[in-house]
């Protein structure tokens, strides 16, 4: 499989779905929601609906299996997710980082809120690792 393959991203998606189902969340995969930057449509990896609260949650999944450019695209993704929040297309957004190919310092920078210094409002995008995301789902705290 080539480094640019999207198959690994689908594997991450399939890892998350059983937890969402078990916790009672409803979801749609690869769902178009709103428009971002220059009017292009945004395709959410997962559009999650919480029946208990009625909230609509966009989940963006980023898998980095080997060194590559996915980690460099995170700031752009944060801006797109902020635009969805600003346009009220959803109530919350999560950016989930999975895989072992991330540069450790850059992954920690993202997870610790480092982008907030450079992107106003980035604190509204919940950037979490895969394990933390699964814990939030399992404890019904999305």
N, C-alpha and C positions, 0 to 999 in steps of 0.2 A: 504494500500500500504506500502510495506517495505521501510525503509530509503534508501536502496541500489537500489531501482527501478529506471529505466531510463525513466519512463513515464513522470516525472516532467521535465526532460530535453527536451523532445519532446514538452511539453507545451510551454516552453520558446521559442523554435524554431518557433512554430506556432504563438506566439505573435509578433515576429519580421518580419515574412514574409509579412504581409499586408503593412507595412511601406516600405519595399524594393520594392514591386510591385508598390505602389503608386508613389514612387520617380523615377521609371523608371530603377531601377537596375535589372539585370538578375541574377539568382542564381541557384545553384544545391545543393540539400541537401545530406548530408552524402557522400561526394565526396572524392575518394582517390586521393591524390596529393602528389607526392614525397615519399621519405623515410627519416626517422629520426632515431636517436640513435640506432645503431646496425643494421641498414638496415630494420627496421620494417616499413611497409607502414603507412602513416598518413591518417586518415580519418577526413576531415574537416566537422564540423557541417554544415557550409555553405561556398560554394565557390561562391563569388560574382563577377560579371563582370560589370564594369561601361562602357556602350556603348559610352558615351561621351568622355572618355579618353583612353579607352582600358585597363585600369588597372584590374588586377586580385587580389582580396582581400579575404584572408582567415579569417573567423570569427569562433572563438571558443566560445561556449556558456557554461557557468558554472552556474548551479542553485543550491543554498544552501537553502533548505526549512527548514530543522532542523539541529541541530548541527551534524557534521559528518566530513568525511575526505576530501570532495571536496576542502575545503579551503587549505588543506595541499598539494594538488596536483598542485597548481598554479605554483610554481617554475619549476616543471618538464615540465608543459605545455609551459611556457615561453621559456624554452630551446628548445623544439621541434619546436615552432613557429620561433625562431631565426634560427634554422637549415633550415627551409623552405625558409626564406629570403636569407640566405647565398647561398643556392643552386639555387636561382633565380626561384623557383617554383611559386612564387607570388611576387606582388609588395608591398603589405602592409598586416599587420595582426592586428586583433583586438581580444582581450580577454574580453568578456562581462560577468560581474558578475550580477546575478539576484537572487532574493529571499531575505527573511528576516532572514535566519538561520545562516548567517555569524557572526563570532565573530567581534563585531564592530571595535575593534582596529586593527585586522588583515585585515579586508576589507579596512579600511582607509590606512593602510600600503601599500597594493597593489595599491589602486587607486592613492595614492600620489607619486608613483614611488619609494617606499622603496626598491624594489628588485634591483634597479640600483646600490646600494652600494655593492651588493654581486654577481650579475650576469652581467659581462661586456656586453654591447649591449642591455640590457633589455629596455633601453629607446626607442628602435625601435618597441617594442611591445606596442600597445596602449591598456592599461587596463582601461576599463571604466565601469560604472554602466549601467544598462539597460536603464534608462531614458536618460542619455547622449547619448547613442548609437542611440536611436530612434530620438533624436534631430538632431544628425549628419546626419542620413539618411534623415529625413524630410527636412533638409536644403541643401541636396545634397552635404555634405562636408565629405564624407568618403574618 
